[in-house]
């Protein structure tokens, strides 16, 4: 009986039939959402109700409806009304590369288990390095998300800058990094994982426009040194997640060079701007960074989760981790680029490089330029519509596709406006026609839009604002 069950699970014909049906169903899903035949970006269901549904489905649901139910009960990132989190609407062809990766299951950490994917990854990362402006000494690898990439970069920084080998010998020394107070929380998390603690995370205040105040760098650095903290890295946000504002990378690079510390750029979201002629200026100075992070699943049209970590000097990535695994990895006198397990946290890694390579091969890097430029254009267009309507207020003029704004009503104080804007956003979520998120900046509640779908346009923005005004009047 067990053997028959195994044969059924591995039946190629069953796979073919289910696969054809799934492709047909997903094609209908894409058509429905991209052409706005469905009026919803999300069908909101409370967490406990959703949990109850899937408990019941596991017991009594029809297996023939499984894939359809999963597809139906999701947030529709391909709908132009999806303007919420920084997760892209993947180019459909990457659904096929994802299928290849899942079925072939060639772990990319070791060359003999991932021959094509390791070589492809090298081609991709070398190409991105040239777009950053690095020379032939650069290199990098792909890893599982911006959080892991930022942590790995800071470990590389610690290894490169400090005289002692903390990875091998540990330390009792007080160490620290410098970072904007508006930086993504994963940088703070990485620092804590590394044992830096509160005192080792030197947060730099931002300007009124939410950009790292680089005029304070010398002062904050000196204060840390006087407390016995050795600063080994500074992180520039490109951009910060909450506001979409880019730090002044040129000024940070100048300071890092003068202080002889590592300069890392968290470009998980906006690093893709290296492909846009129009918006490349937002990243001026990135070519001076010692390391850069760029997510493929944000503005480069790929499914989660794949992130490029690039180094100005690729040798730094080869010495971050020193750990023996003789049964997998052999020592070599030359750069062992094809065994990426030596350079990443992952001991097993998906064939994520094929997403990047396929888009480059089929469409060229012009596709990335078209997408980033369109998304940023629409972010600015949305801000202009907001500024023309007295019912709304921008938190800050956007530098990217992230726009923070709030609804205004005469006679309400800050607390009341905060409550009203939070209620508006929750009503939007439960209504489902649009999906947006929220954030709090300096104690003020804002609604937050990130334009991630290249087919979202100004008509959608006007419809959203009219809906918000109607909701506000009904509350």
C-alpha positions as CSV (number, residue, x, y, z in Angstrom):
1,X,0.0,0.0,0.0
2,X,2.8,2.4,0.9
3,X,4.5,1.8,-2.5
4,X,1.3,2.5,-4.3
5,X,0.9,5.8,-2.4
6,X,4.4,6.8,-3.3
7,X,3.8,6.0,-7.0
8,X,0.7,8.1,-6.9
9,X,2.6,11.1,-5.4
10,X,5.3,10.9,-8.1
11,X,3.0,10.1,-11.1
12,X,4.2,12.3,-14.0
13,X,0.8,12.1,-15.8
14,X,-1.0,13.3,-12.7
15,X,1.5,16.1,-12.4
16,X,0.9,17.0,-16.1
17,X,-2.9,17.1,-15.7
18,X,-2.9,19.1,-12.5
19,X,-0.2,21.4,-13.9
20,X,-2.1,22.2,-17.1
21,X,-5.2,22.9,-15.0
22,X,-3.3,25.2,-12.6
23,X,-1.7,27.2,-15.5
24,X,-5.2,27.6,-17.0
25,X,-6.6,28.8,-13.6
26,X,-3.6,31.2,-12.9
27,X,-4.0,32.6,-16.4
28,X,-7.6,33.4,-15.7
29,X,-6.5,34.9,-12.3
30,X,-4.0,37.1,-14.1
31,X,-6.5,38.2,-16.7
32,X,-9.1,38.9,-14.1
33,X,-6.8,41.0,-11.9
34,X,-4.7,42.9,-14.5
35,X,-7.8,43.8,-16.6
36,X,-9.7,44.7,-13.4
37,X,-12.6,42.4,-14.1
38,X,-12.6,41.9,-10.3
39,X,-13.3,45.0,-8.3
40,X,-11.3,43.8,-5.3
41,X,-7.6,43.9,-4.4
42,X,-8.3,41.8,-1.3
43,X,-11.2,39.9,0.2
44,X,-10.6,40.6,3.9
45,X,-11.3,37.7,6.3
46,X,-10.5,37.9,10.1
47,X,-7.5,35.7,11.1
48,X,-9.6,33.3,13.3
49,X,-12.2,32.8,10.6
50,X,-9.4,32.1,8.0
51,X,-7.9,29.6,10.4
52,X,-11.2,27.8,11.0
53,X,-11.7,27.6,7.2
54,X,-8.4,25.8,6.6
55,X,-8.9,23.5,9.6
56,X,-12.2,22.4,8.1
57,X,-10.8,22.2,4.6
58,X,-8.1,19.8,5.7
59,X,-10.7,17.5,7.1
60,X,-13.5,17.8,4.6
61,X,-12.5,20.0,1.7
62,X,-12.5,18.8,-1.9
63,X,-8.8,18.3,-3.0
64,X,-9.8,19.3,-6.5
65,X,-10.6,22.8,-5.2
66,X,-7.4,23.2,-3.2
67,X,-5.4,25.3,-5.6
68,X,-8.4,27.4,-6.5
69,X,-9.1,28.2,-2.8
70,X,-5.5,29.2,-2.1
71,X,-5.5,31.5,-5.1
72,X,-8.9,33.0,-4.2
73,X,-8.1,33.6,-0.5
74,X,-5.0,35.8,-1.1
75,X,-4.1,39.4,-1.6
76,X,-4.2,40.1,-5.3
77,X,-0.8,41.7,-6.0
78,X,-1.5,41.8,-9.8
79,X,-4.6,44.0,-9.3
80,X,-3.8,47.7,-10.0
81,X,-5.6,48.6,-6.7
82,X,-2.9,46.7,-4.8
83,X,-0.7,49.6,-3.6
84,X,0.2,48.3,-0.1
85,X,3.4,46.5,0.9
86,X,6.7,46.5,-1.0
87,X,6.0,43.2,-2.7
88,X,5.9,43.3,-6.5
89,X,3.4,41.8,-9.0
90,X,5.8,39.2,-10.4
91,X,6.3,38.9,-14.2
92,X,4.3,35.8,-15.1
93,X,7.4,34.1,-16.6
94,X,8.9,34.0,-13.1
95,X,6.1,31.7,-12.1
96,X,7.6,29.2,-14.5
97,X,11.2,29.7,-13.3
98,X,9.8,29.1,-9.8
99,X,8.3,25.9,-10.9
100,X,11.6,24.8,-12.4
101,X,13.4,25.6,-9.1
102,X,10.9,23.8,-7.0
103,X,10.8,20.6,-9.1
104,X,14.5,20.3,-9.9
105,X,15.3,21.2,-6.3
106,X,19.0,21.7,-7.0
107,X,20.5,23.3,-3.9
108,X,22.8,26.1,-5.0
109,X,25.1,26.2,-2.0
110,X,27.3,23.4,-3.4
111,X,28.4,23.4,-7.1
112,X,27.9,19.7,-7.7
113,X,24.3,20.1,-6.5
114,X,23.7,23.3,-8.5
115,X,25.9,23.5,-11.5
116,X,23.8,25.7,-13.8
117,X,22.3,27.8,-11.0
118,X,25.8,28.6,-9.5
119,X,27.1,29.7,-12.9
120,X,24.0,31.6,-13.6
121,X,24.2,33.4,-10.3
122,X,27.8,34.4,-11.0
123,X,26.7,35.9,-14.4
124,X,23.8,37.8,-12.7
125,X,25.8,39.2,-9.8
126,X,28.7,40.3,-12.0
127,X,26.2,42.1,-14.2
128,X,24.6,43.9,-11.3
129,X,28.0,44.9,-10.0
130,X,28.7,46.7,-13.3
131,X,25.4,48.5,-13.1
132,X,26.3,49.7,-9.6
133,X,29.5,51.1,-11.0
134,X,31.9,48.6,-9.5
135,X,35.0,47.4,-11.3
136,X,36.3,43.9,-12.1
137,X,37.3,43.3,-8.5
138,X,33.7,43.2,-7.4
139,X,31.4,40.3,-6.9
140,X,28.5,38.9,-4.9
141,X,25.9,36.3,-4.5
142,X,22.1,35.8,-4.0
143,X,20.6,35.1,-0.7
144,X,17.2,34.7,0.9
145,X,15.9,38.2,1.5
146,X,17.1,41.6,2.5
147,X,17.2,40.9,6.2
148,X,19.6,38.0,5.8
149,X,21.6,40.0,3.2
150,X,22.0,43.0,5.6
151,X,23.1,40.8,8.4
152,X,25.7,39.1,6.2
153,X,27.0,42.4,5.0
154,X,27.5,43.6,8.5
155,X,29.3,40.4,9.4
156,X,31.5,41.0,6.4
157,X,32.1,44.5,7.7
158,X,33.1,43.4,11.1
159,X,35.5,40.8,9.7
160,X,37.1,43.3,7.4
161,X,37.4,46.3,9.7
162,X,38.2,44.9,13.1
163,X,41.7,43.7,14.0
164,X,40.4,40.8,16.0
165,X,38.5,37.8,14.6
166,X,35.2,37.9,16.4
167,X,33.7,35.1,14.4
168,X,36.4,32.7,15.6
169,X,37.5,34.1,18.9
170,X,34.5,36.1,20.3
171,X,35.0,39.4,22.0
172,X,34.2,41.4,25.1
173,X,34.9,44.7,23.2
174,X,32.0,47.1,22.7
175,X,31.2,47.4,19.0
176,X,28.8,49.5,17.1
177,X,27.3,50.6,13.8
178,X,25.8,53.9,12.7
179,X,22.4,54.0,11.0
180,X,19.5,56.4,10.4
181,X,16.7,56.4,13.0
182,X,14.4,55.8,10.0
183,X,16.3,52.7,8.7
184,X,14.5,49.4,8.2
185,X,14.1,47.4,11.4
186,X,16.1,44.5,10.0
187,X,19.3,46.5,10.4
188,X,18.5,47.0,14.1
189,X,17.7,43.3,14.3
190,X,20.9,42.3,12.6
191,X,22.9,44.4,15.1
192,X,21.2,42.7,18.0
193,X,21.8,39.3,16.6
194,X,25.5,40.2,16.4
195,X,25.5,41.1,20.1
196,X,25.9,44.8,19.7
197,X,22.9,45.6,22.0
198,X,21.3,49.0,22.4
199,X,24.5,50.8,23.0
200,X,26.0,49.5,19.8
201,X,23.3,50.8,17.5
202,X,24.1,54.5,17.0
203,X,21.0,56.0,15.6
204,X,21.4,59.2,13.6
205,X,18.5,61.6,13.8
206,X,16.9,62.6,10.5
207,X,16.3,66.0,8.9
208,X,12.7,67.4,8.6
209,X,12.6,65.6,5.3
210,X,13.4,62.3,7.0
211,X,16.9,61.9,5.5
212,X,19.8,60.9,7.7
213,X,21.3,64.2,9.1
214,X,24.9,63.7,7.9
215,X,25.9,66.9,9.7
216,X,25.7,64.9,12.9
217,X,27.9,62.0,11.9
218,X,31.2,63.4,13.4
219,X,29.5,64.3,16.6
220,X,27.8,60.9,17.0
221,X,30.9,59.0,16.1
222,X,33.0,61.0,18.6
223,X,30.4,60.4,21.3
224,X,30.5,56.6,20.7
225,X,34.3,56.5,20.7
226,X,34.3,58.4,24.1
227,X,32.1,55.6,25.5
228,X,34.6,53.0,24.4
229,X,32.5,51.8,21.4
230,X,34.4,50.9,18.3
231,X,32.3,51.8,15.2
232,X,33.0,49.4,12.3
233,X,30.2,50.3,9.8
234,X,27.7,52.9,8.7
235,X,24.5,52.0,6.9
236,X,22.8,54.2,4.3
237,X,19.1,53.7,3.5
238,X,18.1,53.6,-0.2
239,X,15.4,54.4,0.7
240,X,14.0,54.1,4.2
241,X,11.0,51.7,4.2
242,X,8.5,54.0,6.0
243,X,9.0,57.2,4.0
244,X,10.8,56.1,0.8
245,X,13.4,58.8,1.4
246,X,17.0,58.2,0.3
247,X,19.9,59.1,2.5
248,X,22.7,61.2,1.1
249,X,25.0,58.3,0.0
250,X,27.8,60.6,-1.2
251,X,28.0,62.3,2.2
252,X,27.9,59.0,4.0
253,X,30.6,57.6,1.7
254,X,32.9,60.6,2.5
255,X,32.4,60.2,6.2
256,X,33.0,56.4,6.1
257,X,36.2,56.9,4.1
258,X,37.5,59.5,6.6
259,X,36.6,57.4,9.6
260,X,38.0,54.2,7.9
261,X,34.8,52.2,8.5
262,X,32.7,50.1,6.2
263,X,30.0,51.7,4.2
264,X,26.9,49.5,3.5
265,X,23.9,50.5,1.5
266,X,20.5,48.9,2.3
267,X,19.1,49.2,-1.2
268,X,16.6,46.4,-0.8
269,X,13.8,48.5,-2.2
270,X,15.4,51.3,-4.1
271,X,18.7,49.7,-5.3
272,X,16.8,48.7,-8.4
273,X,17.1,52.4,-9.4
274,X,20.5,51.6,-10.8
275,X,18.6,50.5,-13.9
276,X,16.6,53.7,-14.4
277,X,18.3,56.6,-16.3
278,X,15.7,59.0,-14.9
279,X,16.1,58.1,-11.2
280,X,19.6,56.8,-11.0
281,X,20.5,60.1,-9.3
282,X,18.6,58.9,-6.1
283,X,21.6,56.5,-5.7
284,X,24.4,58.9,-6.3
285,X,27.4,57.6,-4.3
286,X,26.3,54.0,-4.3
287,X,29.3,53.0,-6.3
288,X,31.5,54.0,-3.3
289,X,29.8,51.6,-1.0
290,X,31.7,48.5,0.3
291,X,28.5,46.5,0.0
292,X,25.0,46.9,-1.4
293,X,21.7,44.9,-1.0
294,X,19.1,44.8,-3.8
295,X,15.9,42.8,-3.6
296,X,14.6,41.0,-6.7
297,X,11.1,40.6,-5.2
298,X,10.5,44.3,-4.7
299,X,10.9,46.3,-7.8
300,X,12.6,43.8,-10.1
301,X,9.4,41.8,-10.8
302,X,10.4,38.5,-9.2
303,X,8.7,36.2,-6.7
304,X,9.8,36.2,-3.1
305,X,12.3,35.7,-2.0
306,X,15.6,36.6,-3.7
307,X,18.2,39.3,-2.8
308,X,21.5,40.3,-4.3
309,X,24.4,41.1,-1.9
310,X,27.2,42.8,-3.9
311,X,30.7,43.7,-2.7
312,X,33.1,46.3,-4.1
313,X,35.8,43.9,-3.3
314,X,34.5,40.3,-3.7
315,X,37.3,38.9,-1.5
316,X,35.4,40.2,1.5
317,X,32.6,37.9,0.9
318,X,34.9,34.9,0.8
319,X,36.2,35.3,4.4
320,X,33.1,36.3,6.3
321,X,32.4,32.7,7.5
322,X,35.1,30.3,8.5
323,X,33.6,26.9,9.2
324,X,34.6,23.4,8.2
325,X,32.2,21.0,6.3
326,X,34.6,18.5,4.8
327,X,32.0,16.3,3.4
328,X,30.6,19.2,1.3
329,X,33.3,21.7,0.6
330,X,36.9,21.3,-0.3
331,X,39.6,23.9,0.4
332,X,41.0,25.5,-2.8
333,X,43.8,27.9,-3.4
334,X,41.8,30.0,-5.9
335,X,38.5,31.8,-5.3
336,X,35.8,29.2,-4.9
337,X,32.9,31.2,-6.3
338,X,31.0,28.2,-7.4
339,X,30.4,26.9,-3.8
340,X,28.2,29.7,-2.5
341,X,27.6,27.9,0.8
342,X,31.0,29.2,1.8
343,X,29.8,32.8,1.6
344,X,26.1,32.6,2.7
345,X,24.2,31.6,5.8
346,X,22.2,29.1,3.7
347,X,23.4,25.5,3.6
348,X,20.7,24.9,1.1
349,X,19.6,27.6,-1.3
350,X,16.9,27.6,-4.1
351,X,17.8,28.2,-7.7
352,X,16.8,31.8,-7.3
353,X,19.3,33.0,-9.9
354,X,17.2,31.7,-12.7
355,X,14.5,34.4,-12.0
356,X,17.1,37.2,-12.6
357,X,18.7,35.4,-15.6
358,X,15.4,34.6,-17.4
359,X,14.2,38.2,-17.2
360,X,17.5,39.5,-18.5
361,X,17.7,36.9,-21.3
362,X,14.0,37.2,-22.4
363,X,13.4,41.0,-21.9
364,X,16.8,42.6,-21.3
365,X,17.6,45.0,-18.5
366,X,15.4,47.6,-20.2
367,X,12.5,45.8,-18.5
368,X,13.9,46.8,-15.1
369,X,14.4,50.4,-16.3
370,X,10.8,50.5,-17.6
371,X,9.4,49.1,-14.4
372,X,11.3,51.2,-11.9
373,X,10.8,54.4,-13.9
374,X,7.1,53.8,-14.2
375,X,6.6,53.0,-10.5
376,X,8.5,56.1,-9.4
377,X,6.7,58.3,-12.0
378,X,3.4,57.1,-10.5
379,X,4.5,57.8,-7.0
380,X,5.3,61.4,-7.9
381,X,2.0,61.7,-9.8
382,X,0.0,60.5,-6.8
383,X,1.8,63.0,-4.6
384,X,0.8,65.8,-7.0
385,X,-2.9,64.7,-6.9
386,X,-2.8,64.7,-3.1
387,X,-1.3,68.2,-3.0
388,X,-4.0,69.5,-5.2
389,X,-6.8,68.4,-2.8
390,X,-7.2,70.4,0.4
391,X,-8.6,67.3,2.2
392,X,-5.2,65.6,2.2
393,X,-1.7,66.3,3.4
394,X,1.7,64.7,2.4
395,X,4.1,63.6,5.1
396,X,7.0,64.4,2.8
397,X,7.5,64.9,-1.0
398,X,8.3,61.4,-2.3
399,X,11.6,60.4,-3.8
400,X,10.3,57.0,-5.0
401,X,7.1,55.1,-5.3
402,X,6.3,55.3,-1.6
403,X,3.9,58.0,-0.6
404,X,2.7,58.8,3.0
405,X,-0.4,61.0,3.3
406,X,-3.3,61.6,5.6
407,X,-6.9,62.9,5.5
408,X,-7.5,66.2,7.1
409,X,-10.7,67.5,8.8
410,X,-11.1,71.0,10.4
411,X,-11.5,71.1,14.1
412,X,-9.8,67.9,14.9
413,X,-6.6,67.7,16.9
414,X,-3.6,65.4,16.2
415,X,-5.0,62.6,18.4
416,X,-8.4,62.7,16.7
417,X,-6.9,62.9,13.2
418,X,-4.7,59.9,14.0
419,X,-7.8,57.9,15.1
420,X,-9.7,59.0,12.0
421,X,-7.0,58.0,9.6
422,X,-6.5,54.7,11.3
423,X,-10.2,54.0,11.0
424,X,-10.2,55.0,7.3
425,X,-7.4,52.6,6.6
426,X,-9.1,49.7,8.5
427,X,-12.4,50.4,6.6
428,X,-10.5,50.3,3.3
429,X,-9.0,47.0,4.3
430,X,-12.3,45.4,5.2
431,X,-14.0,46.9,2.0
432,X,-11.2,45.4,-0.2
433,X,-11.5,47.5,-3.3
434,X,-8.1,49.0,-2.5
435,X,-5.2,47.6,-0.4
436,X,-3.0,50.2,1.3
437,X,-1.1,50.1,4.5
438,X,-0.3,52.7,7.3
439,X,2.7,54.1,9.3
440,X,3.3,56.5,12.1
441,X,5.9,59.3,11.6
442,X,6.8,61.6,14.5
443,X,3.6,60.6,16.3
444,X,1.3,61.3,13.3
445,X,-0.7,58.6,11.7
446,X,-0.4,58.3,7.9
447,X,-1.8,56.1,5.2
448,X,0.9,54.7,3.1
449,X,0.9,53.7,-0.5
450,X,3.6,51.9,-2.4
451,X,3.0,51.7,-6.2
452,X,4.2,48.2,-7.0
453,X,2.1,47.4,-10.1
454,X,3.1,49.1,-13.3
455,X,-0.5,49.2,-14.4
456,X,-1.7,51.4,-11.5
457,X,-2.4,54.9,-12.9
458,X,-3.7,58.3,-11.9
459,X,-7.4,57.2,-12.4
460,X,-6.9,54.7,-9.7
461,X,-5.4,57.3,-7.4
462,X,-8.4,59.7,-7.9
463,X,-10.8,56.8,-7.2
464,X,-8.9,56.0,-4.0
465,X,-9.0,59.5,-2.7
466,X,-12.7,59.9,-3.5
467,X,-13.4,56.7,-1.6
468,X,-11.4,57.9,1.4
469,X,-13.4,61.1,1.5
470,X,-16.6,59.2,1.4
471,X,-15.5,56.9,4.2
472,X,-14.4,59.8,6.3
473,X,-17.8,61.4,5.9
474,X,-19.5,58.2,7.0
475,X,-17.4,57.7,10.1
